[in-house]
C-alpha cells in the first residue's frame, strides 16, 4: 500500500510541475477568465486538451518511446506549429479587443459560447511544447533509477493517475484564484491585461519560430 501511495504522490507532483510555470497555457486561462469571460465549458474543454497531451507525453516516455520521439522529426514540426498557434492566438486577441465598443467596457458581458472542440484543440496546441517531451523523459529515467523496487507492470497506471490529478488540482486552484481576481478588477484594467497577454502570445510565437526555424 505504501508503494502505491508513493508512486501516486510522485506522479501527482510531476503533473503539478508541468502545469505550474506561467507560460502560454496559464496566460490563455487568464485571458479567458478576464471580462468578457469565455463560457466555463469552453475553458474546461481547453484544460481537457492540455491534460490529454500531458498524459500522452508521459505515456510515451514511461513506455520507452524515447528513441522514437528523438528520431521521428516530431520536435521541429510541432515547434513550428506551436509558434504559428501562439501568433494566431495573440493576433485574434488583439482583433477582439479592437472590435470592442466603449459600452462594452462599462458593462462587460460573457462571450457567447464558441466551439468547445476548437478550444480542446487549442489546449492540445499549447500543450504541445516539445520541452515537455524532454521533461517526461527525465521523469521516466528518474523513476527507473530511484524507483526500481517499486516499478512493476501496474506501476505506470498509478503514476498516470497521479499525473492527471496533479494537473486537475493545479488548474482548479488557478481558475479559482483567477475568478476571484477577475471579479474585483475594473473593465478597463481587464481590457489592458488582455491586450498585454495578446502581445505576450505574439512575442512567444516569434521566439518559438526563431528557435525551430534554424
C-alpha positions as CSV (number, residue, x, y, z in Angstrom):
1,X,0.0,0.0,0.0
2,X,2.9,2.4,0.8
3,X,4.5,1.7,-2.6
4,X,1.2,2.5,-4.4
5,X,0.9,5.8,-2.4
6,X,4.5,6.7,-3.1
7,X,4.0,6.2,-6.9
8,X,0.7,8.1,-6.9
9,X,2.2,11.1,-5.0
10,X,5.3,11.1,-7.2
11,X,3.0,11.2,-10.3
12,X,0.9,14.0,-8.8
13,X,3.9,16.1,-8.0
14,X,5.3,15.6,-11.6
15,X,1.9,16.7,-13.0
16,X,1.9,19.8,-10.8
17,X,5.4,20.7,-12.0
18,X,4.4,20.7,-15.7
19,X,1.3,22.9,-15.0
20,X,2.9,25.4,-12.7
21,X,5.0,27.7,-15.0
22,X,3.3,30.9,-16.1
23,X,3.6,30.2,-19.8
24,X,1.2,30.2,-22.7
25,X,-1.3,27.7,-21.2
26,X,-1.8,29.7,-17.9
27,X,-1.8,33.0,-19.9
28,X,-4.6,31.6,-22.1
29,X,-6.6,30.8,-19.0
30,X,-6.1,34.3,-17.6
31,X,-7.1,35.8,-20.9
32,X,-10.3,33.6,-20.9
33,X,-11.4,34.5,-17.4
34,X,-10.9,38.2,-17.6
35,X,-14.1,40.1,-18.7
36,X,-15.6,39.4,-21.1
37,X,-15.1,35.8,-20.0
38,X,-15.3,32.7,-22.1
39,X,-18.1,30.2,-21.1
40,X,-17.0,27.7,-18.4
41,X,-17.5,24.7,-20.7
42,X,-15.0,26.2,-23.3
43,X,-12.4,26.6,-20.6
44,X,-12.9,23.1,-19.4
45,X,-12.5,21.8,-23.0
46,X,-9.2,23.7,-23.2
47,X,-8.0,22.1,-19.9
48,X,-9.0,18.6,-21.1
49,X,-6.9,19.1,-24.2
50,X,-3.9,20.2,-22.1
51,X,-4.2,17.2,-19.7
52,X,-4.7,14.8,-22.6
53,X,-1.4,15.8,-24.3
54,X,0.4,16.0,-21.0
55,X,-0.7,12.4,-20.2
56,X,0.3,11.3,-23.8
57,X,3.8,12.7,-23.4
58,X,4.1,10.9,-20.1
59,X,2.8,7.7,-21.6
60,X,5.4,7.8,-24.5
61,X,8.2,8.4,-22.0
62,X,7.2,5.8,-19.5
63,X,6.6,3.1,-22.1
64,X,10.1,3.6,-23.6
65,X,9.4,5.5,-26.8
66,X,12.2,7.9,-26.1
67,X,14.2,6.9,-29.2
68,X,11.2,7.2,-31.4
69,X,10.4,10.7,-30.2
70,X,14.0,11.8,-30.8
71,X,14.4,10.3,-34.3
72,X,10.9,11.0,-35.7
73,X,11.5,14.6,-36.7
74,X,8.5,15.4,-34.5
75,X,10.0,18.2,-32.4
76,X,10.7,20.8,-35.2
77,X,7.3,20.3,-36.8
78,X,5.4,20.6,-33.5
79,X,7.6,23.6,-32.6
80,X,6.7,25.5,-35.7
81,X,3.0,24.6,-35.4
82,X,3.1,25.8,-31.8
83,X,4.7,29.1,-32.9
84,X,2.0,29.6,-35.5
85,X,-0.7,28.9,-33.0
86,X,0.7,31.3,-30.5
87,X,0.9,34.0,-33.1
88,X,-2.7,33.3,-34.2
89,X,-4.0,33.4,-30.6
90,X,-2.2,36.7,-30.0
91,X,-3.4,38.3,-33.2
92,X,-7.0,37.1,-32.7
93,X,-6.8,38.5,-29.1
94,X,-5.8,42.0,-30.5
95,X,-8.5,41.9,-33.1
96,X,-11.2,41.0,-30.5
97,X,-10.0,43.9,-28.3
98,X,-10.1,46.3,-31.3
99,X,-13.7,45.4,-32.0
100,X,-14.9,46.2,-28.5
101,X,-17.1,49.2,-28.1
102,X,-16.9,51.7,-25.2
103,X,-20.2,50.4,-23.9
104,X,-18.6,47.0,-23.5
105,X,-16.1,48.5,-21.1
106,X,-18.9,49.8,-18.9
107,X,-20.9,46.6,-18.7
108,X,-18.8,43.7,-19.9
109,X,-20.7,40.5,-20.7
110,X,-19.6,37.0,-21.0
111,X,-18.7,35.9,-24.5
112,X,-21.1,33.7,-26.4
113,X,-20.2,30.0,-26.4
114,X,-17.8,29.1,-29.2
115,X,-16.8,25.7,-30.3
116,X,-15.7,23.5,-27.4
117,X,-13.9,21.3,-29.9
118,X,-11.9,24.3,-31.1
119,X,-10.8,25.1,-27.6
120,X,-9.9,21.5,-27.0
121,X,-7.6,21.6,-29.9
122,X,-6.2,24.9,-28.7
123,X,-5.4,23.1,-25.5
124,X,-3.6,20.4,-27.5
125,X,-1.7,23.0,-29.4
126,X,-0.5,25.0,-26.3
127,X,0.3,21.7,-24.5
128,X,2.4,20.5,-27.4
129,X,5.5,22.3,-26.2
130,X,8.4,20.0,-27.1
131,X,10.1,20.8,-23.9
132,X,7.5,18.7,-22.1
133,X,8.8,15.6,-24.0
134,X,12.3,16.2,-22.5
135,X,10.7,16.7,-19.1
136,X,8.8,13.5,-19.1
137,X,11.8,11.5,-20.4
138,X,13.7,12.9,-17.4
139,X,10.9,11.9,-15.1
140,X,10.8,8.4,-16.6
141,X,14.5,7.9,-16.1
142,X,14.4,9.1,-12.5
143,X,11.6,6.6,-11.9
144,X,13.7,3.8,-13.3
145,X,16.7,4.9,-11.2
146,X,15.1,5.6,-7.9
147,X,12.0,3.5,-8.0
148,X,13.3,0.3,-9.4
149,X,12.0,-1.6,-6.4
150,X,8.5,-0.1,-6.8
151,X,8.0,-0.3,-10.5
152,X,6.0,-3.2,-11.9
153,X,3.5,-3.9,-14.7
154,X,0.8,-1.9,-12.9
155,X,3.0,1.0,-11.6
156,X,2.6,3.1,-14.7
157,X,-1.2,3.3,-14.2
158,X,-0.7,4.5,-10.6
159,X,1.8,7.2,-11.8
160,X,-0.5,8.1,-14.7
161,X,-3.5,8.7,-12.3
162,X,-1.3,10.9,-10.1
163,X,-0.2,12.9,-13.1
164,X,-3.8,13.6,-14.2
165,X,-4.8,14.5,-10.6
166,X,-1.8,16.9,-10.3
167,X,-2.9,18.7,-13.5
168,X,-6.5,18.8,-12.4
169,X,-5.6,20.2,-9.0
170,X,-3.4,23.0,-10.4
171,X,-5.9,24.2,-13.0
172,X,-8.8,24.0,-10.5
173,X,-6.8,26.2,-8.0
174,X,-5.6,28.5,-10.7
175,X,-9.1,29.1,-12.1
176,X,-10.5,29.7,-8.6
177,X,-7.8,32.4,-8.0
178,X,-8.4,33.9,-11.5
179,X,-12.1,34.1,-11.0
180,X,-11.7,35.9,-7.6
181,X,-9.2,38.4,-9.1
182,X,-11.3,39.0,-12.2
183,X,-14.4,39.8,-10.1
184,X,-12.5,42.6,-8.4
185,X,-10.8,44.4,-11.2
186,X,-12.2,47.2,-13.4
187,X,-13.3,46.5,-17.0
188,X,-10.6,49.0,-18.3
189,X,-7.8,47.1,-16.4
190,X,-9.2,43.8,-17.6
191,X,-9.0,45.1,-21.2
192,X,-5.4,46.3,-20.7
193,X,-4.5,43.0,-19.2
194,X,-5.9,41.1,-22.2
195,X,-4.1,43.4,-24.5
196,X,-0.8,42.7,-22.7
197,X,-1.5,38.9,-22.7
198,X,-2.2,39.1,-26.5
199,X,1.1,40.9,-27.1
200,X,3.0,38.3,-25.0
201,X,1.5,35.5,-27.1
202,X,2.8,37.2,-30.2
203,X,6.3,37.5,-28.7
204,X,6.2,33.8,-27.6
205,X,5.2,32.8,-31.1
206,X,8.0,34.8,-32.7
207,X,10.5,33.3,-30.3
208,X,9.3,29.8,-30.9
209,X,9.5,30.3,-34.7
210,X,13.0,31.6,-34.3
211,X,14.0,28.6,-32.2
212,X,12.7,25.9,-34.6
213,X,13.2,27.6,-38.0
214,X,17.1,27.5,-37.7
